[in-house]
């Protein structure tokens, strides 16, 4: 028996009528989709940060190579 809490009140899905069951299923689908989107947002944010760091690193390497201060043996 699944329980859902809405406005601090517990409702048991076993007691739901057909209309409530459909609404509950839609709540579950929406929650799953939100979780998926939050995961995707985290992945994209991490990728953005990685790429921004890569740009800085490439710019710093280019600066060292173009200012004549590289160490060549």
Secondary structure, 3 states (H helix, E strand, C coil): CCEEEECCEEEEHHHCCHHHHHHHHHHHHHHHHHHHHHHHHHHHHHHHHHHHHHHHHHHHHHHHHHCCCCCCC
